[in-house]
């Protein structure tokens, strides 16, 4: 199910930065605290995903978020908030 949902994009980009600084790189993506981060070839599109949710951030902070249900999305948003505050997921 794809739907526009209120995501704090500035927060998500801060978390993306943390994932790429503190995470482990595997192929074309970084992994940190249960999240995966990557970009497209030109770097203008950013992807942050968990096993159940994928957030795609486009140029000019437009975005889409793909998820199956509201609980999955809620857990994803909570994880973004925790990581943005410098806390660990584990």
C-alpha positions, 0 to 999 in steps of 0.5 A: 500500500503506497500512501502519503503520510506525515513523515518529518523529512528533515528528521529522516535525512538526519537519520540517513546521515547517521546510518551512513556514518555509523552503519556498516556498508553492504554492497550499495547500502548501509545497515544500522539499528534495523534500518537500511539506507541507500541512494540512487546513482546520482544521489538525488533520491534517498531510500530508508527502509526497514523490513516492513517499510520503505521511505523514498525521499526525492529532490525538493523533499517530496517523498513516498512511503510504502507499508502494509499497515499502520502498525508497521508505519508507526514502528518505523516512525518511532525508530526514526525518532529514536535514532534522530535523538541519538538513542539505539534501537536495540 
